[in-house]
Amino acid sequence: MATQIGLAVIYLISLSLLLIFNEMIYRRLNLKGEITRKFAHFTATLSTLTFPHLFNDHWYVLILALIFFFVLYLSRNSAYLRSIHDINRPSAGSYLLPLAIYFTFLISHLMGDRYLFILPMMILAICDPVAGILGINLQQYNQRIRIFNRELQKTWLGSTSFLISSFFISVIVLYLRHMSFDLKTFWLAVIIAITGTVAELLSYKGSDNLFIPMSVLIVLLIAF
């Protein structure tokens, strides 16, 4: 138990230092909030891939999630953590992220399969920032998606990059889980990629941080 508490404290300190570093480069280099927000999203989410190896009880992850949820929620209208909150759109994504991490870990822990946590987190950590950065910064030959004459906030380039990157990540992780590649693995990767892309496409105000891992997790629970 003491080891688990120590690991939780180390992770808490490490992620706090990451947020401080992110805030420093935002202020010193005068970067856009979208860039530093995506950087924090990528590094923080990717770092949670160690959770199945570090913690044998979900309560440690719950405490960490609640701490960062309240820190991010309470700082949204303050002068602190502008590297996270300085964006030109309403978004609850920053404080939904810790909750998404915990719920995904909880289900993975209860099911006894770490890949139920690893794959959704990898897609959320990598594909979501890639789609966001490409969709926002590459405007030429890139248009917003329209469904039934309604223009969405997502772009063709962003959603396509999410689809492709999530497919390849799914193939790699599924291969590592089964140590084989067959048609079932291929089609499961296709379904995961499409499901995650649709969840990202239809979400709004940062809810993709919750809907993406949950949608991928549901597919995996059905398939496994």
C-alpha positions as CSV (number, residue, x, y, z in Angstrom):
1,M,0.0,0.0,0.0
2,A,2.8,2.4,0.9
3,T,4.4,1.7,-2.5
4,Q,1.1,2.5,-4.3
5,I,0.7,5.8,-2.4
6,G,4.3,6.7,-3.2
7,L,3.7,6.0,-6.9
8,A,0.5,8.1,-6.8
9,V,2.4,11.0,-5.2
10,I,5.2,10.8,-7.7
11,Y,2.7,10.9,-10.6
12,L,0.9,13.8,-8.9
13,I,4.2,15.8,-8.6
14,S,5.3,14.9,-12.2
15,L,2.0,16.0,-13.8
16,S,2.0,19.2,-11.7
17,L,5.5,19.9,-13.0
18,L,4.3,19.2,-16.5
19,L,1.5,21.8,-16.1
20,I,3.9,24.3,-14.7
21,F,6.3,23.7,-17.7
22,N,3.4,24.0,-20.1
23,E,2.4,27.3,-18.5
24,M,6.0,28.6,-18.7
25,I,6.5,28.0,-22.4
26,Y,3.0,29.4,-23.1
27,R,4.0,32.7,-21.4
28,R,7.7,32.9,-22.4
29,L,7.2,31.9,-26.1
30,N,3.8,33.5,-26.5
31,L,2.3,30.4,-28.0
32,K,-1.3,29.9,-28.9
33,G,-3.4,28.3,-26.2
34,E,-4.5,25.7,-28.7
35,I,-0.9,24.5,-29.1
36,T,0.0,24.3,-25.4
37,R,-3.4,22.8,-24.6
38,K,-2.8,20.0,-27.2
39,F,0.7,19.4,-25.9
40,A,-0.6,19.0,-22.3
41,H,-3.4,16.8,-23.6
42,F,-0.9,14.6,-25.4
43,T,1.7,14.3,-22.7
44,A,-0.7,13.9,-19.8
45,T,-2.9,11.3,-21.4
46,L,0.1,9.3,-22.8
47,S,1.6,9.2,-19.3
48,T,-1.4,7.4,-18.0
49,L,-0.5,4.3,-20.0
50,T,1.6,3.4,-17.0
51,F,-1.4,3.1,-14.7
52,P,-2.2,-0.6,-15.3
53,H,1.4,-1.3,-14.4
54,L,1.6,1.1,-11.4
55,F,-1.7,0.7,-9.6
56,N,-3.6,-2.5,-8.6
57,D,-6.5,-0.6,-7.2
58,H,-8.7,2.0,-8.9
59,W,-9.0,4.2,-5.8
60,Y,-5.5,5.7,-6.4
61,V,-6.5,6.7,-10.0
62,L,-9.8,8.1,-8.7
63,I,-8.0,10.4,-6.2
64,L,-5.6,11.6,-8.9
65,A,-8.5,12.2,-11.3
66,L,-10.5,14.2,-8.7
67,I,-7.5,16.4,-7.8
68,F,-6.9,17.3,-11.4
69,F,-10.6,17.7,-12.2
70,F,-11.0,20.3,-9.5
71,V,-7.7,22.1,-10.3
72,L,-8.7,22.4,-14.0
73,Y,-12.3,23.2,-13.3
74,L,-11.7,25.9,-10.7
75,S,-8.9,27.5,-12.8
76,R,-11.0,27.9,-16.0
77,N,-12.0,31.5,-15.3
78,S,-8.8,32.5,-13.4
79,A,-5.4,33.9,-14.4
80,Y,-3.9,30.5,-13.8
81,L,-3.3,27.7,-16.4
82,R,-4.1,30.0,-19.3
83,S,-2.0,27.5,-21.4
84,I,-5.0,25.2,-21.0
85,H,-7.9,27.5,-21.0
86,D,-6.9,30.2,-23.5
87,I,-9.0,29.1,-26.5
88,N,-11.6,30.9,-28.6
89,R,-14.4,28.4,-27.9
90,P,-16.3,27.0,-25.0
91,S,-14.9,23.7,-23.9
92,A,-15.3,21.4,-20.9
93,G,-12.6,19.0,-22.4
94,S,-9.8,19.9,-19.9
95,Y,-11.7,18.7,-16.8
96,L,-13.6,15.9,-18.6
97,L,-10.3,14.3,-19.4
98,P,-9.5,13.2,-15.8
99,L,-12.9,11.7,-15.5
100,A,-12.6,9.8,-18.8
101,I,-9.2,8.4,-17.7
102,Y,-10.7,7.2,-14.4
103,F,-13.8,5.6,-15.9
104,T,-11.8,3.8,-18.6
105,F,-9.3,2.6,-16.0
106,L,-12.1,1.4,-13.7
107,I,-13.7,-0.7,-16.4
108,S,-10.4,-2.1,-17.5
109,H,-9.4,-2.9,-13.9
110,L,-12.7,-4.7,-13.3
111,M,-12.5,-6.7,-16.5
112,G,-8.9,-7.6,-15.8
113,D,-7.6,-6.5,-19.2
114,R,-5.2,-3.6,-19.4
115,Y,-5.7,-3.3,-23.2
116,L,-9.2,-2.0,-22.5
117,F,-7.5,1.0,-21.0
118,I,-4.4,1.3,-23.2
119,L,-6.1,1.4,-26.6
120,P,-8.7,4.1,-25.8
121,M,-6.1,6.2,-24.1
122,M,-3.6,5.9,-27.0
123,I,-6.3,7.0,-29.5
124,L,-7.3,9.9,-27.2
125,A,-3.7,10.9,-26.6
126,I,-2.5,10.8,-30.2
127,C,-5.4,11.0,-32.6
128,D,-7.4,13.8,-31.0
129,P,-4.5,16.3,-30.9
130,V,-3.4,15.3,-34.4
131,A,-6.9,15.9,-35.7
132,G,-7.3,19.2,-33.8
133,I,-3.9,20.7,-34.9
134,L,-4.3,19.7,-38.6
135,G,-7.9,20.9,-38.7
136,I,-7.1,24.2,-37.2
137,N,-3.8,25.1,-38.7
138,L,-4.1,23.7,-42.3
139,Q,-6.8,25.8,-43.8
140,Q,-6.0,25.5,-47.5
141,Y,-8.1,22.9,-49.3
142,N,-9.7,22.1,-45.9
143,Q,-13.4,22.6,-45.3
144,R,-15.7,22.0,-42.4
145,I,-18.0,19.0,-42.6
146,R,-21.6,19.5,-43.3
147,I,-24.4,17.0,-42.4
148,F,-27.9,17.7,-43.5
149,N,-27.0,21.3,-44.3
150,R,-25.6,21.8,-40.8
151,E,-22.0,22.9,-40.6
152,L,-20.0,21.1,-37.9
153,Q,-17.0,22.4,-36.1
154,K,-14.9,19.5,-37.4
155,T,-13.0,19.6,-40.7
156,W,-12.4,17.0,-43.4
157,L,-8.7,17.0,-42.9
158,G,-9.0,16.7,-39.1
159,S,-11.5,13.8,-39.2
160,T,-9.6,12.0,-41.9
161,S,-6.4,12.2,-40.0
162,F,-8.2,10.9,-36.9
163,L,-9.6,8.0,-38.8
164,I,-6.3,6.9,-40.3
165,S,-4.2,7.4,-37.2
166,S,-6.7,5.6,-35.0
167,F,-6.8,2.7,-37.4
168,F,-3.0,2.2,-37.3
169,I,-2.8,2.5,-33.6
170,S,-5.6,0.0,-33.2
171,V,-3.8,-2.5,-35.5
172,I,-0.6,-2.2,-33.4
173,V,-2.3,-2.5,-30.0
174,L,-4.6,-5.4,-31.1
175,Y,-1.6,-7.2,-32.5
176,L,0.3,-6.8,-29.2
177,R,-2.6,-8.1,-27.3
178,H,-3.1,-11.2,-29.5
179,M,0.4,-11.5,-31.0
180,S,-1.2,-12.2,-34.3
181,F,-2.7,-10.3,-37.2
182,D,-5.7,-11.7,-39.1
183,L,-9.0,-10.5,-40.7
184,K,-10.7,-10.2,-37.3
185,T,-7.9,-7.9,-36.1
186,F,-8.2,-5.9,-39.3
187,W,-11.9,-5.4,-39.2
188,L,-11.9,-4.7,-35.5
189,A,-9.4,-2.0,-36.1
190,V,-11.6,-0.6,-38.8
191,I,-14.7,-0.6,-36.6
192,I,-12.7,1.1,-33.7
193,A,-11.4,3.8,-36.1
194,I,-14.8,4.5,-37.5
195,T,-16.5,4.5,-34.1
196,G,-13.9,6.8,-32.6
197,T,-14.0,9.2,-35.6
198,V,-17.8,9.4,-35.4
199,A,-17.6,10.1,-31.6
200,E,-15.1,12.8,-32.3
201,L,-17.1,14.2,-35.2
202,L,-20.4,14.5,-33.3
203,S,-19.1,15.7,-29.9
204,Y,-19.0,19.4,-29.0
205,K,-17.6,21.7,-26.3
206,G,-14.8,19.3,-25.5
207,S,-17.0,16.3,-24.8
208,D,-14.9,14.2,-27.2
209,N,-12.4,13.7,-24.4
210,L,-15.1,11.6,-22.8
211,F,-17.0,10.2,-25.8
212,I,-13.9,9.0,-27.7
213,P,-12.5,6.6,-25.1
214,M,-16.0,5.5,-24.0
215,S,-17.0,4.6,-27.6
216,V,-13.8,2.7,-28.2
217,L,-14.2,0.9,-24.9
218,I,-17.7,-0.2,-25.8
219,V,-16.5,-1.7,-29.1
220,L,-13.7,-3.5,-27.3
221,L,-16.1,-4.9,-24.6
222,I,-18.4,-6.3,-27.3
223,A,-15.5,-7.7,-29.3
224,F,-13.5,-9.2,-26.4
